[in-house]
Amino acid sequence: MEEIAEKKIKEVHRDKQSTYIPPKRCIQENFYSDIIDGLSYNPKKLPSKYFYDEKGDQLFQQIMSMPEYYLTRCELDIFSNKTSELATGIISDSEQPFDLIELGAGDAMKSSFLLKYLVREDMDFRYIPIDISGNILSILNDNLRKDIPDLDIVPLEGEYFDMLEKANSLSKRKKIVLLLGSNIGNMERDEIHDFFKQLNAKLNKGDIIVIGFDLKKNPSIILNAYNDRTGITAAFNLNLLTRINRELGADFDLRQFQHYQNYDPISGACRSYLVSLKDQKVTFGNQTINFRENEPIEMEISQKFSLPEIEHFAQYAGFDTITKITDAQKWFVDAVWQVK
């Protein structure tokens, strides 16, 4: 398997539309082991990164369009109305070429404003979107080719740090890394500390990161964003069970699981669950997972932060804060950090 993966890496081309795609067999084996491991924990949990198959991508697009889901609008406000301020924060030397790497790029709806601005300003850069969903990368690639034909783009499909290493191997340019949409909030606090430490270690002195943080605010505003009455968020969570059934041959009965959401305004943790409505068994080939009535599966965490907490993360992981840019409502912030 390692030989196959190495061959694939060597076959990557550096033209504008090349995409690194990990071997499918490796992806499926990781998917299976991650799901089995997660359901063997006590309490049970499933990795939220697997939400994003084709249907999951579609549902998340619907979530971002919901009136209750303020996060996308807030960060879009920053990228569309404060583009020049953002660009000034990340570019100290307009003559130095750089790679703009976006972790969890999705459809690049927000970052496209920055990309267009940089292209108009004739900046020498390459855009490297990284995402675990090959489907959304394909959509992104097609859209950006039409909207920004002069953009140099190299999409990479896979895990953040694996593909960041791949991006580093493509050039020795300065790196500017985007992690938007409060994706960092999908980790526990200790995992966030570790993530930033690892990210710092994979970058060089002077490299830049832009991190989106959802700020603490009225608890009802936050809870409503993840517990919409139309049930789109519930469908998004349940779709992971559908994917597990389809790709791993499990037999989840979706009618016997119910979406549940809560938010703790003290810790800032907003958590989603699927709750088993009865005692039941789910099989994966020769594996059997037992569920008790009312037993939850933890599906996703969405952390909310204060400004002092954000500064603590930067200092702990070895970054200097260059600037912090908020939306008009001051509900969301994009922090620009530089490796010390």
C-alpha contacts under 8 A as a table, 3 or more apart, distances in Angstrom:
res1	aa1	res2	aa2	distance
1	M	4	I	5.13
1	M	5	A	6.28
1	M	26	C	7.56
2	E	5	A	5.06
2	E	6	E	6.08
3	E	6	E	5.09
3	E	7	K	6.16
4	I	7	K	5.13
4	I	8	K	6.30
4	I	23	P	7.39
5	A	8	K	5.12
5	A	9	I	6.33
5	A	22	P	6.79
5	A	23	P	6.37
6	E	9	I	5.12
6	E	10	K	6.36
7	K	10	K	5.20
7	K	11	E	6.35
8	K	11	E	5.13
8	K	12	V	6.82
8	K	20	Y	7.67
8	K	21	I	7.75
8	K	22	P	7.24
8	K	23	P	7.64
9	I	12	V	5.62
9	I	20	Y	7.15
12	V	18	S	6.87
12	V	19	T	7.13
12	V	20	Y	6.07
13	H	18	S	5.75
13	H	19	T	7.97
14	R	18	S	6.29
14	R	154	V	7.08
14	R	170	L	7.75
15	D	18	S	5.66
15	D	153	I	7.95
15	D	154	V	7.26
16	K	151	L	7.82
16	K	152	D	5.13
16	K	153	I	4.82
16	K	154	V	5.66
17	Q	141	N	7.30
17	Q	153	I	6.17
17	Q	154	V	5.81
17	Q	155	P	7.29
18	S	153	I	7.91
18	S	154	V	5.48
18	S	155	P	6.59
19	T	154	V	6.07
19	T	155	P	4.87
19	T	156	L	5.23
19	T	157	E	6.98
20	Y	155	P	6.97
20	Y	156	L	4.87
20	Y	157	E	5.81
21	I	134	G	7.76
21	I	156	L	6.90
21	I	157	E	5.39
21	I	158	G	7.22
22	P	26	C	7.31
22	P	27	I	7.05
22	P	157	E	7.04
22	P	158	G	6.76
23	P	26	C	5.49
23	P	27	I	6.52
24	K	27	I	5.04
24	K	28	Q	6.22
25	R	28	Q	5.26
25	R	29	E	6.20
26	C	29	E	5.15
26	C	30	N	6.16
27	I	30	N	5.22
27	I	31	F	6.13
28	Q	31	F	4.92
28	Q	32	Y	6.11
29	E	32	Y	5.17
29	E	33	S	6.18
30	N	33	S	5.24
30	N	34	D	5.93
31	F	34	D	5.28
31	F	35	I	6.17
31	F	50	Y	7.80
32	Y	35	I	5.31
32	Y	36	I	6.18
32	Y	248	L	6.74
33	S	36	I	5.20
33	S	37	D	5.90
34	D	37	D	5.16
34	D	38	G	6.00
34	D	46	L	7.83
34	D	47	P	7.30
35	I	38	G	5.11
35	I	39	L	6.19
35	I	46	L	6.19
35	I	47	P	7.35
36	I	39	L	5.29
36	I	40	S	6.16
37	D	40	S	5.10
37	D	41	Y	6.62
38	G	41	Y	5.46
38	G	44	K	5.91
38	G	45	K	4.97
38	G	46	L	5.28
38	G	47	P	7.30
39	L	42	N	7.94
39	L	44	K	4.79
39	L	45	K	5.86
39	L	46	L	6.82
39	L	289	I	7.15
39	L	297	I	7.82
40	S	44	K	6.36
40	S	289	I	7.61
41	Y	44	K	4.85
41	Y	45	K	6.90
43	P	296	P	7.45
43	P	297	I	7.06
43	P	298	E	7.58
44	K	296	P	6.94
44	K	297	I	4.89
44	K	298	E	6.25
45	K	297	I	4.93
45	K	298	E	4.35
45	K	299	M	5.89
46	L	297	I	6.99
46	L	298	E	6.37
46	L	299	M	5.33
46	L	300	E	7.81
47	P	50	Y	6.12
47	P	299	M	6.78
47	P	300	E	7.46
48	S	51	F	5.53
48	S	186	N	7.96
48	S	299	M	6.06
48	S	300	E	5.59
49	K	52	Y	6.66
49	K	132	I	7.51
50	Y	53	D	7.14
50	Y	240	L	6.88
51	F	56	G	5.56
51	F	57	D	7.87
51	F	236	F	7.26
51	F	237	N	7.20
51	F	239	N	7.18
51	F	240	L	5.38
52	Y	55	K	7.34
52	Y	56	G	4.58
52	Y	57	D	5.23
52	Y	132	I	7.76
52	Y	133	S	5.99
53	D	56	G	4.98
53	D	57	D	6.01
53	D	133	S	6.45
53	D	135	N	7.19
53	D	243	R	7.56
54	E	57	D	5.18
54	E	58	Q	6.44
54	E	135	N	6.08
54	E	136	I	7.62
55	K	58	Q	5.08
55	K	59	L	6.24
55	K	239	N	7.44
56	G	59	L	5.08
56	G	60	F	6.10
56	G	236	F	6.09
56	G	239	N	6.56
56	G	240	L	7.68
57	D	60	F	5.18
57	D	61	Q	6.26
57	D	136	I	6.83
58	Q	61	Q	5.15
58	Q	62	Q	6.50
59	L	62	Q	5.02
59	L	63	I	6.25
59	L	232	I	6.83
59	L	233	T	7.89
59	L	235	A	7.58
59	L	236	F	5.83
60	F	63	I	4.80
60	F	64	M	6.22
60	F	236	F	6.99
61	Q	64	M	5.25
61	Q	65	S	6.54
62	Q	65	S	5.13
62	Q	66	M	6.47
62	Q	232	I	7.33
63	I	66	M	5.25
63	I	69	Y	6.71
63	I	232	I	6.51
63	I	233	T	6.75
64	M	69	Y	6.02
64	M	70	Y	7.98
64	M	71	L	7.79
64	M	72	T	5.96
65	S	69	Y	7.11
66	M	69	Y	5.32
67	P	70	Y	6.95
68	E	221	I	7.63
68	E	224	N	6.03
68	E	225	A	4.70
68	E	228	D	7.00
69	Y	72	T	6.98
69	Y	73	R	7.89
69	Y	224	N	7.71
69	Y	225	A	4.43
69	Y	226	Y	7.26
70	Y	73	R	5.40
70	Y	74	C	6.11
70	Y	225	A	6.85
71	L	74	C	5.22
71	L	75	E	6.33
71	L	181	G	6.90
71	L	214	D	7.12
71	L	332	F	7.22
72	T	75	E	5.45
72	T	76	L	5.87
72	T	181	G	6.75
73	R	76	L	4.95
73	R	77	D	6.05
74	C	77	D	5.12
74	C	78	I	6.75
74	C	327	D	5.52
74	C	328	A	7.70
74	C	329	Q	7.72
74	C	331	W	6.99
74	C	332	F	6.08
75	E	78	I	5.06
75	E	79	F	6.35
75	E	110	K	7.24
75	E	181	G	7.05
75	E	212	G	7.72
75	E	327	D	6.58
75	E	332	F	6.59
75	E	333	V	7.50
75	E	334	D	7.64
76	L	79	F	5.10
76	L	80	S	5.78
76	L	110	K	5.39
77	D	80	S	5.36
77	D	81	N	5.58
77	D	82	K	7.39
77	D	327	D	5.77
77	D	328	A	7.34
78	I	81	N	5.54
78	I	82	K	5.08
78	I	83	T	6.90
78	I	325	I	7.11
78	I	326	T	6.59
78	I	327	D	5.31
78	I	334	D	7.88
79	F	82	K	5.68
79	F	83	T	5.11
79	F	86	L	7.43
79	F	110	K	5.94
79	F	111	S	6.79
79	F	113	F	6.06
79	F	114	L	6.55
80	S	83	T	5.75
80	S	110	K	7.42
80	S	113	F	5.81
80	S	114	L	7.86
82	K	85	E	5.31
82	K	86	L	6.17
83	T	86	L	5.06
83	T	87	A	6.08
83	T	113	F	7.00
83	T	114	L	6.01
83	T	117	Y	7.30
84	S	87	A	5.06
84	S	88	T	6.11
84	S	117	Y	7.76
85	E	88	T	5.17
85	E	89	G	6.30
86	L	89	G	5.11
86	L	90	I	6.54
86	L	325	I	7.47
87	A	90	I	5.34
87	A	91	I	6.03
87	A	114	L	7.20
87	A	118	L	7.71
88	T	91	I	5.44
88	T	92	S	7.04
89	G	92	S	7.32
89	G	322	I	6.72
89	G	323	T	6.54
89	G	336	V	6.81
90	I	176	I	7.25
90	I	208	I	6.50
90	I	210	V	7.98
90	I	336	V	6.98
91	I	94	S	6.28
93	D	96	Q	5.60
94	S	97	P	7.79
94	S	123	M	6.75
95	E	123	M	7.64
95	E	124	D	7.57
96	Q	124	D	7.32
96	Q	174	K	7.80
97	P	123	M	7.39
97	P	124	D	4.82
97	P	125	F	5.41
97	P	173	R	6.32
97	P	174	K	6.93
98	F	124	D	6.72
98	F	125	F	4.83
98	F	126	R	6.70
98	F	173	R	5.03
98	F	174	K	4.67
98	F	175	K	5.76
98	F	176	I	7.11
99	D	125	F	5.41
99	D	126	R	4.84
99	D	127	Y	6.04
99	D	128	I	6.98
99	D	173	R	6.22
99	D	174	K	6.26
99	D	175	K	5.04
99	D	176	I	6.18
100	L	125	F	6.79
100	L	126	R	6.01
100	L	127	Y	4.82
100	L	128	I	6.03
100	L	175	K	6.22
100	L	176	I	4.89
100	L	177	V	5.97
100	L	178	L	7.47
101	I	127	Y	5.99
101	I	128	I	4.62
101	I	129	P	5.75
101	I	130	I	7.23
101	I	164	L	7.97
101	I	167	A	7.90
101	I	175	K	7.08
101	I	176	I	6.07
101	I	177	V	4.69
101	I	178	L	6.07
102	E	105	A	5.32
102	E	127	Y	7.78
102	E	128	I	6.28
102	E	129	P	4.74
102	E	130	I	5.84
102	E	177	V	5.72
102	E	178	L	4.52
102	E	179	L	6.13
103	L	129	P	6.45
103	L	130	I	4.99
103	L	131	D	6.42
103	L	160	Y	6.11
103	L	177	V	7.23
103	L	178	L	6.06
103	L	179	L	5.28
103	L	180	L	7.80
104	G	129	P	7.37
104	G	130	I	5.62
104	G	131	D	4.58
104	G	132	I	7.25
104	G	160	Y	7.54
104	G	179	L	6.90
104	G	180	L	7.78
104	G	183	N	7.72
105	A	108	A	5.50
105	A	129	P	5.39
105	A	130	I	5.79
105	A	131	D	5.75
105	A	137	L	7.84
105	A	179	L	7.98
105	A	180	L	7.98
106	G	109	M	7.91
106	G	131	D	6.65
106	G	133	S	7.99
106	G	136	I	5.88
106	G	137	L	6.86
106	G	140	L	7.25
107	D	136	I	6.21
107	D	137	L	7.14
107	D	139	I	6.89
107	D	140	L	4.93
108	A	111	S	5.15
108	A	112	S	5.63
108	A	140	L	6.58
109	M	112	S	5.56
109	M	113	F	7.67
110	K	113	F	6.07
110	K	114	L	7.68
111	S	114	L	5.21
111	S	115	L	6.21
112	S	115	L	4.81
112	S	116	K	6.04
112	S	144	L	7.95
113	F	116	K	5.31
113	F	117	Y	6.27
114	L	117	Y	5.04
114	L	118	L	6.16
115	L	118	L	5.21
115	L	119	V	6.18
115	L	151	L	7.90
116	K	119	V	5.15
116	K	120	R	6.09
116	K	148	I	6.78
117	Y	120	R	5.13
117	Y	121	E	6.20
118	L	121	E	5.03
118	L	122	D	6.29
118	L	123	M	5.46
119	V	122	D	4.96
119	V	123	M	5.89
119	V	150	D	7.36
119	V	151	L	6.93
120	R	123	M	7.72
125	F	152	D	7.30
126	R	151	L	7.35
126	R	152	D	5.02
126	R	153	I	5.87
126	R	154	V	7.51
127	Y	151	L	7.40
127	Y	152	D	6.10
127	Y	153	I	4.76
127	Y	154	V	6.40
127	Y	155	P	7.98
128	I	153	I	5.85
128	I	154	V	4.98
128	I	155	P	5.37
128	I	156	L	6.93
128	I	167	A	7.33
129	P	137	L	7.70
129	P	153	I	7.74
129	P	154	V	6.93
129	P	155	P	4.92
129	P	156	L	6.22
130	I	137	L	7.89
130	I	155	P	6.07
130	I	156	L	4.87
130	I	157	E	5.75
130	I	158	G	6.85
130	I	159	E	7.84
130	I	160	Y	6.82
130	I	163	M	6.79
131	D	134	G	7.11
131	D	136	I	7.81
131	D	137	L	6.72
131	D	156	L	6.74
131	D	157	E	5.21
131	D	158	G	5.87
131	D	159	E	7.05
131	D	160	Y	7.38
132	I	157	E	5.33
132	I	158	G	4.52
132	I	159	E	5.91
133	S	136	I	5.53
133	S	137	L	6.41
133	S	157	E	6.66
133	S	158	G	7.62
134	G	137	L	5.04
134	G	138	S	6.16
134	G	157	E	5.88
135	N	138	S	5.26
135	N	139	I	6.51
136	I	139	I	5.04
136	I	140	L	6.05
137	L	140	L	4.94
137	L	141	N	5.95
137	L	155	P	6.73
137	L	157	E	7.38
138	S	141	N	5.13
138	S	142	D	6.23
139	I	142	D	5.28
139	I	143	N	6.14
140	L	143	N	5.21
140	L	144	L	6.05
141	N	144	L	5.37
141	N	145	R	6.12
141	N	153	I	7.81
141	N	155	P	7.32
142	D	145	R	5.30
142	D	146	K	6.55
143	N	146	K	5.32
143	N	147	D	6.12
144	L	147	D	4.92
144	L	148	I	5.33
144	L	149	P	7.01
144	L	151	L	7.68
145	R	148	I	5.61
145	R	149	P	4.88
145	R	150	D	7.92
145	R	151	L	7.35
146	K	149	P	5.75
148	I	151	L	5.55
156	L	163	M	6.39
157	E	163	M	7.27
158	G	162	D	6.94
158	G	163	M	6.02
159	E	162	D	5.46
159	E	163	M	6.03
160	Y	163	M	5.48
160	Y	164	L	5.99
161	F	164	L	4.83
161	F	165	E	6.19
161	F	199	L	7.73
162	D	165	E	5.36
162	D	166	K	6.48
163	M	166	K	4.72
163	M	167	A	6.05
164	L	167	A	4.92
164	L	168	N	6.16
164	L	202	K	7.88
165	E	168	N	4.99
165	E	169	S	6.32
165	E	202	K	7.44
166	K	169	S	5.09
166	K	170	L	6.61
167	A	170	L	5.25
167	A	171	S	7.20
168	N	171	S	5.83
168	N	172	K	6.62
169	S	172	K	7.42
174	K	204	N	7.97
174	K	206	G	7.77
174	K	207	D	5.94
175	K	203	L	7.36
175	K	207	D	5.22
175	K	208	I	6.43
176	I	207	D	5.99
176	I	208	I	4.65
176	I	209	I	5.56
176	I	210	V	7.64
177	V	208	I	6.21
177	V	209	I	4.53
177	V	210	V	6.17
178	L	209	I	5.80
178	L	210	V	4.80
178	L	211	I	6.24
179	L	182	S	7.46
179	L	183	N	6.61
179	L	184	I	7.32
179	L	209	I	7.60
179	L	210	V	6.13
179	L	211	I	4.95
179	L	212	G	6.28
180	L	183	N	6.13
180	L	210	V	7.40
180	L	211	I	5.73
180	L	212	G	4.55
180	L	213	F	7.87
180	L	334	D	7.73
181	G	212	G	5.61
181	G	213	F	7.40
181	G	214	D	7.99
182	S	185	G	5.36
182	S	186	N	7.67
182	S	211	I	7.40
182	S	212	G	4.72
182	S	213	F	4.76
182	S	214	D	5.71
182	S	302	S	7.96
183	N	186	N	5.59
183	N	212	G	7.33
184	I	187	M	6.14
184	I	192	I	6.84
184	I	211	I	7.69
184	I	212	G	7.49
184	I	213	F	7.32
184	I	303	Q	7.91
185	G	188	E	7.59
185	G	192	I	7.97
185	G	213	F	7.30
185	G	214	D	7.76
185	G	301	I	6.97
185	G	302	S	4.80
185	G	303	Q	4.25
185	G	304	K	6.71
186	N	300	E	6.64
186	N	301	I	5.04
186	N	302	S	4.93
186	N	303	Q	6.46
187	M	191	E	5.72
187	M	192	I	5.89
187	M	301	I	6.61
187	M	302	S	7.46
187	M	303	Q	7.38
188	E	191	E	5.13
188	E	192	I	6.22
188	E	301	I	7.52
188	E	303	Q	7.72
189	R	192	I	5.07
189	R	193	H	6.54
190	D	193	H	5.21
190	D	194	D	6.36
191	E	194	D	5.03
191	E	195	F	5.93
192	I	195	F	4.98
192	I	196	F	6.25
193	H	196	F	5.46
193	H	197	K	6.29
193	H	313	F	6.59
193	H	316	Y	7.56
193	H	317	A	6.98
194	D	197	K	5.08
194	D	198	Q	6.14
195	F	198	Q	5.17
195	F	199	L	6.03
196	F	199	L	4.94
196	F	200	N	6.04
196	F	313	F	7.58
196	F	314	A	7.95
196	F	317	A	5.62
197	K	200	N	5.20
197	K	201	A	6.31
197	K	316	Y	7.99
197	K	317	A	4.81
197	K	318	G	7.46
198	Q	201	A	5.06
198	Q	202	K	6.45
199	L	202	K	5.28
199	L	203	L	6.61
200	N	203	L	5.33
200	N	204	N	7.65
200	N	317	A	6.77
200	N	318	G	6.89
200	N	319	F	7.65
200	N	339	V	6.60
201	A	204	N	7.65
203	L	207	D	6.30
203	L	339	V	7.38
204	N	207	D	5.62
204	N	339	V	6.72
205	K	338	Q	7.71
205	K	339	V	5.00
205	K	340	K	5.59
206	G	338	Q	5.78
206	G	339	V	5.21
206	G	340	K	6.56
207	D	338	Q	5.73
207	D	339	V	5.55
208	I	336	V	7.02
208	I	337	W	5.72
208	I	338	Q	4.51
208	I	339	V	6.44
209	I	336	V	5.86
209	I	337	W	5.31
209	I	338	Q	6.37
210	V	334	D	6.31
210	V	335	A	5.60
210	V	336	V	4.57
210	V	337	W	6.40
211	I	334	D	5.43
211	I	335	A	5.26
211	I	336	V	6.61
212	G	332	F	7.40
212	G	333	V	5.90
212	G	334	D	4.43
212	G	335	A	6.46
213	F	304	K	7.18
213	F	305	F	6.73
213	F	310	I	7.95
213	F	332	F	5.99
213	F	333	V	5.38
213	F	334	D	6.25
213	F	335	A	7.58
214	D	303	Q	7.56
214	D	304	K	5.24
214	D	305	F	6.23
214	D	331	W	6.66
214	D	332	F	4.74
214	D	333	V	6.59
215	L	304	K	5.25
215	L	305	F	4.76
215	L	306	S	5.75
215	L	307	L	7.58
215	L	330	K	7.97
215	L	331	W	5.45
215	L	332	F	5.31
215	L	333	V	7.07
216	K	219	P	7.90
216	K	265	P	7.50
216	K	268	G	6.60
216	K	304	K	5.18
216	K	305	F	5.35
216	K	306	S	5.96
216	K	331	W	7.44
217	K	221	I	7.34
217	K	222	I	7.27
217	K	331	W	6.91
218	N	221	I	5.53
218	N	222	I	6.81
219	P	222	I	5.19
219	P	223	L	6.15
219	P	263	Y	7.09
219	P	264	D	7.92
219	P	265	P	6.08
220	S	223	L	5.14
220	S	224	N	5.99
221	I	224	N	5.42
221	I	225	A	6.46
222	I	225	A	5.30
222	I	226	Y	7.01
222	I	263	Y	7.52
222	I	270	C	7.92
223	L	226	Y	5.49
223	L	227	N	6.09
223	L	261	Q	7.53
223	L	262	N	6.70
223	L	263	Y	6.04
223	L	270	C	7.37
224	N	227	N	5.02
224	N	228	D	5.84
225	A	228	D	6.35
226	Y	233	T	6.45
226	Y	261	Q	7.04
227	N	231	G	7.51
227	N	233	T	6.54
227	N	234	A	7.72
227	N	260	Y	7.98
227	N	261	Q	6.28
228	D	231	G	5.77
228	D	232	I	6.83
228	D	233	T	6.61
231	G	234	A	5.08
231	G	235	A	6.19
232	I	235	A	5.05
232	I	236	F	6.13
233	T	236	F	4.91
233	T	237	N	6.35
234	A	237	N	5.22
234	A	238	L	6.17
234	A	258	Q	7.82
234	A	259	H	5.31
235	A	238	L	5.02
235	A	239	N	5.88
236	F	239	N	5.25
236	F	240	L	7.24
237	N	240	L	5.84
237	N	241	L	7.71
237	N	259	H	7.35
237	N	274	L	7.49
237	N	299	M	7.02
238	L	241	L	5.39
238	L	242	T	6.71
238	L	254	L	6.78
238	L	257	F	7.93
238	L	259	H	7.73
238	L	274	L	7.63
239	N	242	T	4.84
239	N	243	R	6.18
240	L	243	R	4.97
240	L	244	I	6.21
241	L	244	I	5.01
241	L	245	N	6.20
241	L	252	F	6.42
241	L	254	L	7.17
242	T	245	N	5.09
242	T	246	R	6.18
242	T	252	F	7.52
242	T	254	L	7.66
243	R	246	R	5.06
243	R	247	E	5.89
243	R	248	L	7.82
244	I	247	E	5.40
244	I	248	L	5.22
244	I	249	G	6.86
244	I	250	A	6.11
245	N	248	L	5.66
245	N	249	G	4.87
245	N	250	A	4.24
245	N	251	D	5.64
245	N	252	F	6.45
246	R	249	G	5.71
246	R	250	A	7.30
248	L	284	F	6.85
249	G	284	F	5.98
249	G	285	G	6.84
250	A	282	V	6.75
250	A	283	T	5.46
250	A	284	F	4.55
250	A	285	G	7.15
251	D	282	V	5.75
251	D	283	T	5.98
251	D	284	F	7.27
252	F	282	V	5.80
252	F	283	T	7.92
253	D	256	Q	5.67
253	D	257	F	7.48
254	L	257	F	5.52
255	R	258	Q	7.68
256	Q	276	S	5.99
256	Q	277	L	5.19
256	Q	278	K	6.91
257	F	274	L	5.78
257	F	275	V	5.25
257	F	276	S	4.71
257	F	277	L	5.69
258	Q	274	L	5.26
258	Q	275	V	5.08
258	Q	276	S	6.70
258	Q	277	L	7.00
259	H	272	S	7.24
259	H	273	Y	5.80
259	H	274	L	4.64
259	H	275	V	6.40
260	Y	272	S	5.84
260	Y	273	Y	5.10
260	Y	274	L	6.11
260	Y	275	V	6.98
261	Q	270	C	7.39
261	Q	271	R	5.84
261	Q	272	S	4.53
261	Q	273	Y	6.28
262	N	270	C	5.78
262	N	271	R	5.59
262	N	272	S	6.71
263	Y	268	G	7.12
263	Y	269	A	5.85
263	Y	270	C	4.19
263	Y	271	R	6.38
264	D	267	S	5.77
264	D	268	G	5.55
264	D	269	A	5.48
264	D	270	C	6.38
265	P	268	G	4.94
265	P	269	A	7.20
268	G	303	Q	5.46
268	G	304	K	4.62
268	G	305	F	6.35
269	A	301	I	6.53
269	A	302	S	6.01
269	A	303	Q	4.55
269	A	304	K	6.28
270	C	301	I	5.64
270	C	302	S	5.00
270	C	303	Q	5.96
270	C	304	K	7.63
271	R	298	E	7.44
271	R	299	M	7.58
271	R	300	E	5.77
271	R	301	I	4.49
271	R	302	S	6.32
272	S	298	E	6.26
272	S	299	M	5.53
272	S	300	E	5.29
272	S	301	I	6.50
273	Y	296	P	5.94
273	Y	297	I	5.37
273	Y	298	E	4.60
273	Y	299	M	5.18
273	Y	300	E	7.22
274	L	296	P	5.55
274	L	297	I	5.15
274	L	298	E	6.74
274	L	299	M	6.91
275	V	294	N	5.57
275	V	295	E	5.59
275	V	296	P	4.22
275	V	297	I	6.24
276	S	279	D	7.38
276	S	280	Q	7.97
276	S	291	F	6.69
276	S	292	R	6.86
276	S	293	E	5.52
276	S	294	N	5.05
276	S	295	E	5.37
276	S	296	P	6.24
277	L	293	E	5.33
277	L	294	N	5.58
277	L	295	E	7.92
278	K	291	F	7.62
278	K	292	R	6.30
278	K	293	E	3.88
278	K	294	N	6.64
279	D	290	N	7.68
279	D	291	F	5.54
279	D	292	R	4.36
279	D	293	E	4.55
280	Q	290	N	6.08
280	Q	291	F	5.22
280	Q	292	R	6.59
280	Q	293	E	7.63
281	K	288	T	6.55
281	K	289	I	5.65
281	K	290	N	4.60
281	K	291	F	6.03
282	V	288	T	5.70
282	V	289	I	5.14
282	V	290	N	6.51
282	V	291	F	7.92
283	T	286	N	6.96
283	T	287	Q	5.53
283	T	288	T	4.42
283	T	289	I	6.22
284	F	287	Q	4.87
284	F	288	T	6.31
285	G	288	T	8.00
291	F	295	E	6.37
292	R	295	E	5.27
305	F	309	E	6.32
305	F	310	I	6.83
306	S	309	E	5.25
306	S	310	I	6.46
307	L	310	I	5.11
307	L	311	E	6.41
308	P	311	E	5.15
308	P	312	H	6.22
309	E	312	H	5.02
309	E	313	F	6.40
310	I	313	F	5.20
310	I	314	A	6.55
311	E	314	A	5.15
311	E	315	Q	6.36
311	E	321	T	7.48
312	H	315	Q	5.32
312	H	316	Y	5.96
313	F	316	Y	5.23
313	F	317	A	6.18
314	A	317	A	5.47
314	A	318	G	6.29
314	A	319	F	4.93
314	A	320	D	6.47
314	A	321	T	6.88
314	A	337	W	7.13
315	Q	318	G	5.31
315	Q	319	F	5.59
315	Q	320	D	6.68
316	Y	319	F	7.69
318	G	339	V	6.38
318	G	340	K	6.02
319	F	337	W	5.72
319	F	338	Q	5.26
319	F	339	V	4.71
319	F	340	K	5.45
320	D	337	W	5.42
320	D	338	Q	5.19
320	D	339	V	6.48
320	D	340	K	6.19
321	T	324	K	7.67
321	T	335	A	7.28
321	T	336	V	6.05
321	T	337	W	4.51
321	T	338	Q	6.47
322	I	335	A	7.84
322	I	336	V	5.47
322	I	337	W	5.49
322	I	338	Q	6.74
323	T	335	A	6.12
323	T	336	V	5.31
323	T	337	W	7.34
324	K	333	V	6.39
324	K	334	D	5.79
324	K	335	A	4.38
324	K	336	V	6.08
325	I	333	V	5.48
325	I	334	D	5.28
325	I	335	A	6.40
326	T	329	Q	7.80
326	T	330	K	5.36
326	T	331	W	7.28
326	T	332	F	5.66
326	T	333	V	4.32
326	T	334	D	6.42
327	D	330	K	5.13
327	D	331	W	6.61
327	D	332	F	5.94
327	D	333	V	6.70
328	A	331	W	7.94
329	Q	332	F	7.87
330	K	333	V	7.22
